[in-house]
Amino acid sequence: MKAEQSTSGIPKTEKYLSLAAAERAIYIDFEGFTDQTPALIGILIDDQFEQVVLDPRLQQAAEAKHLRVVSQVAIIKEVVNRANSEKRQIVAYTQHEKNVVHRFANIDVTGPYRDARMIAMRWRRRPFETGNTDRTLKNYLKAIGFIRGAYLGERLSTTRLGEVIKMLDERTTYDNLTAVKKAKWTKLLSHNRIDCLGMKALVLHSLNAIETHKPITGDK
């Protein structure tokens, strides 16, 4: 039996989650290039956060930060198996992670998948009623007062990733990277971590507001 679909074709279940389930959910966030297998995944389960490198070109950078290097298929199977065995949902922001997993790993995570943006929109249709009303994670985090350091910048992850990979290819080892490129790798990892932590904070904030009957409609 297929899940009931919304007018957008997205299963309606993806915007519903109990507070208890949200506390236990597995939050994931990919970093990578458009139309390519992701290079990195951040995984937040309870209070445990892990980053796993998926691009072998980043082997040296991964070792420098004591990160595992595995294939996308292997890590997604690991996440799905844990979600199933421990009865947890998998939460990500928008449909991006679900679509990427299906496209590059040929794994369907529709069942346990929940869309953090859709959950946030049940609380507040737009993060702000005026000014920049884009439904980005950054804007929603600002709306709930979640601190996201200005040093992270905006939409710089792909650029940082590309520069680190390029210099690793040129200089072969992480130790030979310039301090600037090492800092870019560190900031990329920090950005990924903040997005996972912030996403969970946003989901919990939204569900708390919904369950206390204080949704904010905002722009339609």
Phi, psi and omega in degrees: 000125181280150177292147179298135184262146172276176179297339179275356182087001179268132179305133182297335180298338186290348178254008180240135182198136176281161178299319180297318179292324179295324178296325185264354186295161175260117182261128182232151178210125178268152167233138180170191182262151177301136177063026175225158174302136181303152180265339186206145172231136172258136183229120179245118177231118186057239178255012182259123180244133178225144173243134181235129180275133183249351182252115182300341178293343181260016183308311182296319179294323178295314181298324180296333180251011178058046180253147175289151173237114179220173178280158178298319180301315182297315184288324179292320175299321178297315180294314181296318179299320179290320178301315182291314184290329182255007179054055177246154172268161176249121184245134174216166183269117184074192181270000189303306184298318179299316181292320179295317179298317180293319184288314188260339179247353180056041178239131180263115180253020184305316184307300182274358188285138174228140185260110184299324180292320179295323177295315179298324181290339173292330178277314186212114186303323175224148182298326179222149181277338178226169180073221180282103183259010180302141183274051178276158177299320180303315180293319179294323178295322176296321181295330180263003178078022178279125184285122176234110188306136179298336181296341180287336180070197181222129178055044180250354186301313182296319178298313180299315180299314181298320182291322179293314180298318181298314182287329175297322179295324182282323188249357172069327181234153180296323181300334181274356177290153175288162179300325180296315182290323176297322179294325178295320177296316179298318180292324177298315179295320178296317178302313180298317180296315180297321179297320178292313179296318180294321179299315178296318178299320180294315180298314180295319178299313182298315181292323175299316180295318180295316183288341175262013174061043179232049177291149176248116185291307180067205180290145177256000000 
